[in-house]
Every structure is written in structure tokens, then in C-alpha cells.
């Protein structure tokens, strides 16, 4: 039986190209498409595909966040991340979220299929350019472990923005005005960040922001909770 694959990319031309490639391979069957991370999570919850091939740079819920959410609902699913970039941050974030593969969009058709085959059979795959760069960094001792900073990698750019403002002592109302959001939306961001980061209150968010250097607020000053 072929492996059922969900394609997740906000560009239809990219999804169409991948469908054409996989359409020539008997091992894989594209059973769905999604333009956003939210849609991808809903599809996985309903259809339980074997694999997800996903762009890392999705609007809203990005590929890293979507991977973590998909695996929370369907741990057996195997996610392969597609990316335009081979920077360390993107690769490490994807792997920490649970992705089993990371392949660059400039890879060949053959490389893409090989990556999916390896991951489908229980292995892991990194594009050669990515693995070579990480290996070199490790050999030189440049790839250091930074657990606190790594924790923030699961947050979206907007969540990081809100977190910085929370740590600076701004109230939800003030943040809402500054970012042109509803106050309830800001409160929702705070709640989501606490859940993602495993903290229980605003003080915990502030401490994490300070420890990672996200904000330079003096440590004696604590964020104001409404």
C-alpha cells in the first residue's frame, strides 16, 4: 500500500509541482493539501495521513509550530520539512519540533523522493548541504547547547513580539494598542505562550525572556499582570 501524504505549502504552484513528482512514484499517494498550518492540523486530526511534507515558512502557524501540533495529535505521523534556507536555526528548530526530515527546496526530484522513502521506512533525512554544515559546526565546536534560547524557537514571530512586551511590563491593553490587536487576542497569545513554554504565570514568561536575552529589562523589575 502506498504511503498517504499531506502537502502543506501556501503556494499552489509548489504543491502542484510536488504532486506531479509524487504522481510518478508508486510508494506515495497525495491525499490532501493545505495552505496553512491550522488547516494542516485539522486535516491530520481527521484523516491521519502517514506523512506530511511541509513548508517551514507558512503564514500564521509556521512549519515548526505546525509539526509540533500535528505530532501532538498524531504521533505516528512522519513530517518532512521543506525550506528555502539551510540556516542552523531553521534546521535545529525543525528537528526539535519532531520533524524526521529536512530538505531544501532547491533539491532535485530524486533527492525529494529519496528523502520521503528514507523517512517513510523509519529513518531520518537531512539535505547533504545541511548535514555537511552541521557536521562542520560540531567538529569546530561552534554548535553549543542553549536550552533556554532553544525554548523560544517554538514561538512565532508575533508571539516573540508579545513576549518581549510582556517582559517589559506592558499590560495586555497597552500591547493591544501598540500592535493594533484586540485585548482578548493578546491575552490568548499569553495563554498559548505559557502552554508552549511550560510556565504558569507572567513572571515565568518574564524570567524566560530575561534569561535568553530577549529583553534587556533589569532582572529586579517584574512584568505587571492585570
Secondary structure, DSSP 4 states (H G I P E B T S, - for coil): -PEEEEEE-S-HHHHHHHHHHHTT-TTEEEEEEESSHHHHHHHHHHH--SEEEEES--SSS-HHHHHHHHHHH-TT-EEEEEES---HHHHHHHHHTT-SEEEETTS-HHHHHHHHHHHHTT--EE-HHHHHHHHHHHHHT-----HHHHHGGGS-HHHHHHHHHHHTT--HHHHHHHHT--HHHHHHHHHHHHHHHT--SHHHHHHHHHHTTS----TT--PPP-
